């Protein structure tokens, strides 16, 4: 029987195989094997590694873990000098061969299996829209006597009067003015084009690229795919963006709010469920949605605050999710309206009917983010959670008393973790997430909260030093 990975090693005359997995925070990790050591036995038996070195995983006395290669995910790395085949892995217990409950990719696979066992559908499609910033210079300090950061870019709005040796050409998007001017205002067109071309060479399905609203902000179009595969693709997306930017002398970040006073970075997630080759979300209800789709929205809105712990997992995420600004903080839904948490994009084709969650951001671990969103939606369908009436008015311009009546998402990571702790039951269905996994995740994230809360901020010096 042919093995895609072994065939690729032979056809590409590869020197190495890079086995990759994702840690609880969402960072891609890897170890590189000599290609001549990879055979049918290694693929079948897995590769041992030390799980205690990954934060949030095993303790030192029970650290052995095993990586199982998904040979269908293999691709040639475009950045290494030596020919290297990369492959995504899931993590299993070495003694039992069972999926490790804290492995994010394993969670995504269990979410897909749970969807099938529920009888609601047989495939969940995810279409993330991950934005990012590009800078030329990034400096920050976190020491006992200094906390600071500074970013810069030649095409940034704040550099209109900067003196450059070769002169200042003056073509820059203004604050909130980056959507969609052509070059020379859009200076990064060719860079984004190389990112997209690199993704296509990796076999990824992509469709567009453009400058985003904020100064130095960009987006590439990643076409939807099934849940686990799309999480793999988003990890590749980030990998390509970081490394192409680096090759151009730029620094890319998916941090939700790297600069103040301009738009933050989001990751809208388009979702749909299909069953027996037919779209479950197409129907004759509001915005041509099915009743199941409305219940799915009801689940997303109902569980939004617990979802925040996975969809907006950093303290910086809540610098973007601030009421009163152009951010999707209100737990409401609408057709086309971009001011609520959930939007139903306009489409003529029933096959394209989908639901868009607008509050996630790309600092999220994609495996956990997509799985949690699916579980919330399925809970909505199973328990017939009514999303209420749609809000077809501009939510940013509502009178104060009307605005106050609309619930919001969380205002901090601490609040999100508290909501997850008290409202995790919908995630435990079918053992997709486990209580141990969620508690370990909360503990890991609380370390970030406490570090953030315990550190003086430069703004506090401005406000309080002379009090």
N, C-alpha and C positions, 0 to 999 in steps of 0.2 A: 504494500500500500504506500502510495506517495505521501511524503511529509513536506508540507509547504516550506517550513523552516530549513530542513536539510537540503531540499531542492534549491532554495535560494542561496544557501551557503555555497553550494557547488557551482551554480550558474554565475554568481557574482564573484567567485573566487575570493570570498570574504576571509579576512584575517581574524576577526573577532565577532562575538555575539554579545550585545549589551542587554542584560536582563533588567527590566525596569518595573518598579512598583511605586505606589503612592502612599505616603504616610498620612496619619489622621488629619494633619493640618492642610493637606492637599498638595504638598511638594513632591515632585517626581524624584525618585531615588534610583540609583543604578549600581550594578557591578558588572565588570566586563570579563568575559570568558574567552579563552583561546578557542577559535572555531573548531580546531581539530579535537577538542575535548567534548564537543556537543554531538551526541549521538542519540539513537532511539531510546537507550536505557536512561540517559540523563533527562530526556524530555518526559519519559514515563514516570521516573522516580522523583524528579524535582531536584532543586539545588538548595543546599542547606546554607543558612546565614544566621547571624546573631541578632535576634529580635530585641534584645535589651538595649541596643544602641539607638533604637528608634523611639523618640519621645511618645509616651502614651501607649506603648505596647508592653512587651514582656518585662518581668523583673529579672535580675541577674541570675537567680537560682533556677529559672526555667526559661532560658533564653533561646533555645534551639527552635528554629522555624524553617519552613520550606517554601521556596518559590516554585510555583507551577506555571510553566510557559503556555501562553495562548498562542499557538503557532500560527493561527490565522491572522494575528495582529502584526506579523513581521513586516519590517520595512527597512530600507537602506538609509542609514544616517547621512544627512547631507553636509555635516559640519566636521566630521573627524577626518584626519589626514589618512589614516589606515582604513581600508574598506571594512565597515562594521554594520552588521545586521542588528536591528533593535527589535525587542519583543516585549509586550506587556505581560505581566504576571499577576496571578492571584496568590494569596498566602494561605497555607494549610498547616495544621498541626502535624508534626513529623511522626508521632506515634500512632495516630488514628487516621490520618489522611483527610480529616474533616476540615471544612473551611474555618479559618481563624475568625472569630466573631468580631474582632476589631479591625479587620481588613476592609477598607472602604470599597475596593473593587468587588470583594465578595458580597458586600451589602447590596451593591447594585445588581449583581446577578441574582441574589435572593429576591429583590424587589420585582424583577422581571418574572421570576418563577411564581411569585405570589399573585401577580396580575393574572397569569394563566389559571392558577388554581382557584381564583375567585370566580371565574366564569364571566367576568365583565369584559375582558378583551384578551388578545393574545400577543399584542405588541404595543409598547409605549414609545412614541417618537418624541425626541427632544431637539429643539433648535435654539441653542444659546447664541446671544449677540454680545460678545465680550469686547468691551472697549479698553483702551490702554493709552498711556501717555508716553511721549518720547522726549527725553532731555539730552543735552550735550554735556552737562556737568551736574553731578549730584554729590553733595557733601552733608554729612550729619554727624552729630556728636552726642553721646549719652554717657557722661562721666559724672563723678560726684560733685563737680563744680561747674559743669557746663552741659546744657541741653539746647541744641540748636539744629536747624537744617537750612540748606540753601540749594535751590535748583535753578538751572539756567538753560536756555536754548536760544539760538540765534533767531529762530522764527517766533519767539514768544512775544506776546502783546506788550510786555513791559520793556522791550528793548527798542522802542521806536526812536529813542534819542541816544542810544549807546554808540560810542565812537569805536569803529573798527578800522584796522590798518588799511583794508581795501575799500573802506567806505561803507555806509549803511544804505542799503537799497530801498528801505522803507516799506516794502510790501509784506504786510503781516495781517493775519486775522485779529480783530479786536476781541475784547472780553465778550464771551458768548457769541462771537461772530465767525466761528470756524466752519459753519455748515452751509454750503458746499462750494465755496469759491474755488476757481481754477488756479493753476500756477500763474505767476510766481508767488501768489499769496499762499497757495498750497504747496509748500516746499518739499514735502515728503512723498510726493506721488510715486517717484521711481522706487524709493525704498519700500513702500507698501506693495508696489507691483512685484518686487522681488520676493517679498514675503509670500504673496499669493502664489507666484510661480513655483516657489519651493514647496509649498503645501500640495500643489497639483502634482509635482514630481513624486511626492510621498503617497500619491493615490487618494488624497483627501478631496472631498467634494466641497468646492468653494464657488462663490458666484460674483463677488464684488469687493471693492475697497473704497474708502473715502475718509476725508477729514471729518472729525466730529465737532460738536458745538464749542467746546472749550479750547483755549489756546494750547497747542501741542498735543491735542487729543485725537485719537484715530480709531478706526474699526475696520475689520475684515469680515466678509460674509462667509459663514460656515453653514453649509446646507444641512438640514435636519438628518438625524439617524436614530436607530434604536438606542435605548437608554445606556447600557454599558459601553457599547461601541462609541457612542457619542461622547461619553466621558473620556474614553481613550483619546478620541479625536481632539477634545478640548485641551488635554494635556499636551498633545503634539502641537496644537495651535500656539499655546503659550511658549513651548520650547522653541518653535520656529521664530516667533516674534522676538523673543529675548536674544536669540543668537544672530539673526539677520541684523537686528539693530546694533548689536555689539560689533559685528563686522563692519558696519558703517560708521563706527565711532560714536554711536548713540547708546543711550541707556533706556530700556523699556520698563515700565512698571504697570502692574494691574492693581495697584493700590487704589482704593475707591476715592480718596480725597487727598491727593498729594499737594494741592495748592488751594489757598483760600480765595474766595471772591469770584470763582468761576465754576462751571458745572463739574460735578463729580463723575466718576466712572461707574456705570452700571453693567449688568449682564441680564438683559431681558431673556426669559426662557419661554419659548413657544412649545406648547405641549399638545399632543393629541393621542387618542387611543383608537386602535383598530381591532376589529374582530372578524375573522373569516374573510379577510381581504376587503372589508368595508369600513369606512370612517364612522366611529361611534358618536362623534361630536356633531355631525351634520343632522339638522332636523327642521322643525317648523315653529320653534319657539323664538324667543328674543334673539335678534341678529342671526336668524337661521340656525340657531343652536338646537341640539336635542335636549331633552329633559336631563339625560345623564350628564351632559356638559354643564348645565346649570348647577346640578348637584356637585359636580367636580369643583366648580368655582366656589360653591358654598363651603366645601371642605377646605379649600385654600384660604379663604377669608377667615373662616372660623379658627383655623390653626395657625394663622399668620405669625403670631407672636412667638410660638414655639418654633415655627419654621425659621424665624430670624437667626436662631443659633447656628443653623447650617447654611442658610442662604446669604447671611450677612455676618460672617464669623469673626470679624476683627473689631477692635475698639474704634479704628478709623472708619469702619463702615457707617457709623452713626454720625460722622461729620457730614455725610451725604444725605442721610435720611432725617432731614430736619423739617418740621412742619412750617408752613408759610413760605417755603421756597419751591422751586420747580423740581420737586422730588416726589416719587410715588409712595407717600407715607399713609395715605388714607385708604382704609379697608373698604373699598367700593369697586364696582366693575362697570364697564361701559363698552359699547361698540365704537371703535376708532379713537375715543377720547383717551389721551395719554396722561391724564392727571390722576388716575386712580391706581390701585395696586394691581388690578387685573384688567386687561384690555382684550377685546375680540377683534383681531385685525380683519379688515374688509377683504373679501375674496369672492369671486364668482363661482369657483369650483367647490363642490362639497368635499372633495378630496383634500383641499387645502384648509378646511375649517379647523381652527385651533384656538387655544386659549393661551394668552401671554401673561405670565407673571412678571411684573416690571420692577419689583423691589430687590431681587437678588443682585449681587455684585460679583466680579470675577476673582475676588480673594477667596471665594468659596471652594471647598473640595468638591469637584463636579460629581463624583460618585455619590457622596452623601447628600449633596444639594438636590440632584435629580431624583434620588430615591425618596427623600423626605417629601418633596413636592408631589410625587406620584402617590405616596401613602396617604397624604392629606386629601388629595383628590378622590382616591378610592374610598376613603372613610366617608367623604361627602356623598358619594353615590350609594354606598351601602346603608348609610343612615339617613338618606334623603334630606341632607342639610340644605335648607332654602337660603339662597344668597341674598334674598330681598330684592327690592326694585333696583333696576339699573340707574346709574347716575349719568345722564346724558348732557349735563351742563359742565362748564369749566369749574372744576373744584377749587382752583386757585383763586377764583373771584367770588366765592360764596360769602354772604354776610357772616359775621362772626358767630352769631347765635346758631345759624344753620351748620356752619363748619364744626362747631363744638359738638354737634350731635353725631358726627361721623367718627367711628372708632379709628384708631391709628395703629401702625406697627410699633415695635419697641423703640425706645429712645436711647438705649445703651446696650452694650453687650452683656453687662451684668443682668439687666432686666430680661434679656432674651434667654440667658442661661437659667434664670429663675423660672421663666415660663416653660422652658423645656423640661426642667426637673419636675414640675407639677403637672405637666400636660403631655407626657411622653407616650401614653397608652396607645394612641393610634399608630405609632411607629413600631410597636412591639407585635402587632398582628402578624401571624405567620412566621414569627422569629426573624423578620427581615432585619430589624435592629434588635439588639438585646439590651437589657437593663445595664449589664456590666459595661458594654460598649459605650452607652450614652453617659453613664456616670464617669467613666474614664475620660471621655471627651470633655465633659463639663469641667472636670478637675484640670485638664490640660489648658482649657480656655480661661479658667479662673486664674491661672498663673499669669496670663497676659493682662487680665483685668487688674489684678493687684499690682503688677509692675507699672501699669499705666496710672492707676489711681495714687500710687505712692510717690510718683515722680513730680517735682515742681515743674510748672510749665512757664515758658517765657512770658506769656500773656499775664500770668499771675504777678510777675515782677512789675509789669506796667500798671496793673490795677492796685496792687497792695503794698509795694515796697515802701512807699512813703506814708503809709497810713499811721 
